[in-house]
């Protein structure tokens, strides 16, 4: 993962330096940062191999470790900026915990969103809900969650706070712990 991170930086820096205008340079920097955020999530996002996700991402290992520490009666929301990461995360977590969770992203039909919320809110429902931060950051009440995990950080902290607030709603009776993942050395 660290080697891939370094190779992305090495590949992008000449492109960034080649831009003479500040807008082109700024666009290249943002593109590089987006790709680096994907590398930090999991190398599979940038260099797909089709191999299992396990053992190739420190951030993913930390997510599993954190979720294993969550009491069985608690539930978690896992937010990611990247729609492409929602299904692989949910599949990996389902395999690790032997129980499926739910996924919501911008491609989820509006009619299905309430069905997913109802399933998650049920005490016997799925233990985790993987959500793209933009699709699930507003309009949902997910008070069954007592853990909110930001797998990757959004550019605007206010958007991230709105996502967190899906668990901090009227009707919430539990303490809610918020976890924000950042890769060291990035």
Secondary structure, DSSP 8 states (H G I E B T S, - for coil): -HHHHHHHHHHHHHHHHH--SHHHHHHHHHHHHHHHHHHHH-GGGTS-----STTS-HHHHHHHHHHHTS-TT--EEEEES-HHHHHHHHHHHHHHHTS--EEE-TTS-HHHHHHHHHHHHSTTS-SEEEEEHHHHSSS---TT-SEEEESS--SSHHHHHHHHTTTSSTT--S--EEEE---TT-
